[in-house]
Amino acid sequence: RKQAPKKPVAAKKVKPLKIITTRASWYGPGFHGRRTASGERFNQHGLTLASRHLPFGTRVRVINLKNGKSAIGRVNDRGPFCKGRGADLSRGLAQKIGILGVGKVRLEILPRGAR
């Protein structure tokens, strides 16, 4: 007797500790393989971001407000150093949410252990 395939269980959305709406840009090629402010090597294809104020290791759900796409990234660097921007996304994170240059995003700061 065949059983129907099980439907995938949707991940439970974690309530953010804080929400920030800001502009974000991306960086990558010139920094790939170099050390970040946290000491780890920068991987432009990874899901990471730079923030001037959030602690290293903070997990952040980044939502592109233009198209609704989102991804979770981890703070591993300092920046951006351009006025009016609250985050610099790695190339991989920016591509995943559809940001090609500068875009308006919502940053949802997630509690420790959230996925």
C-alpha positions in Angstrom: 0.0 0.0 0.0 1.4 3.4 -1.1 1.4 6.3 1.2 0.9 9.9 0.0 4.2 11.9 0.1 4.4 14.1 3.2 4.2 17.8 2.6 7.2 19.8 3.8 6.6 21.6 7.1 7.0 25.3 6.8 9.6 26.8 9.0 8.1 28.7 12.0 8.7 32.4 11.6 10.7 33.7 14.5 9.7 37.0 16.0 12.4 39.6 15.6 14.0 41.4 18.5 14.1 44.7 16.5 13.1 45.9 13.1 15.1 48.5 11.1 14.0 49.9 7.8 17.0 51.4 5.8 18.8 51.5 2.5 21.4 48.8 1.7 24.0 48.2 -0.9 26.2 45.3 -1.7 30.0 44.6 -1.9 32.1 41.8 -3.1 34.7 41.5 -5.8 37.4 43.8 -4.4 37.1 42.3 -0.9 36.7 38.6 -1.7 39.2 36.6 0.4 40.3 39.5 2.5 39.9 39.7 6.2 36.7 41.3 7.6 36.6 43.4 10.7 35.6 40.2 12.6 38.8 38.5 11.5 37.2 35.9 9.2 37.8 35.8 5.4 35.2 37.5 3.3 33.3 35.3 0.9 31.3 37.4 -1.5 29.1 34.4 -2.3 28.1 33.9 1.3 25.1 35.2 3.2 26.7 37.9 5.3 26.4 41.6 5.9 28.3 44.5 7.3 26.8 46.8 10.0 28.2 49.7 11.9 26.4 48.9 15.1 25.2 45.3 15.3 27.5 42.8 17.1 29.4 40.3 15.0 27.5 37.0 14.7 24.1 38.7 14.9 21.6 36.9 12.6 19.5 39.2 10.5 16.5 38.5 8.2 17.0 40.9 5.3 13.8 41.7 3.3 13.9 43.6 0.0 10.9 45.9 0.3 10.6 46.2 -3.5 9.9 42.5 -4.2 9.3 40.9 -0.8 12.2 38.4 -1.2 14.1 37.6 2.0 17.1 35.7 3.3 18.9 35.4 6.6 22.5 36.7 6.9 25.1 37.0 9.6 27.0 40.2 10.6 30.7 39.6 10.1 32.0 43.1 9.1 31.8 46.8 9.7 30.2 49.3 7.3 28.7 50.8 5.2 30.6 54.0 5.3 28.2 55.9 3.0 25.8 58.3 4.5 22.1 57.1 4.4 22.9 53.3 4.3 22.4 51.0 7.2 23.9 47.8 5.8 26.3 46.4 3.2 25.3 43.0 1.9 27.6 40.4 0.5 27.1 39.8 -3.2 25.5 36.4 -2.5 22.9 37.9 0.0 22.1 40.8 -2.3 21.6 38.4 -5.3 19.3 36.1 -3.2 16.9 39.0 -2.4 17.2 40.7 -5.8 19.2 43.9 -4.9 21.3 45.0 -7.9 22.6 48.3 -6.6 21.1 50.2 -3.6 17.7 49.1 -2.3 15.3 49.7 0.6 15.3 46.8 3.0 13.9 45.8 6.3 16.4 44.3 8.8 14.8 42.0 11.3 17.3 41.3 14.1 16.8 37.7 15.2 17.3 36.1 18.6 20.2 33.8 19.2 19.7 30.3 17.9 17.0 31.4 15.4 17.2 30.0 11.9 
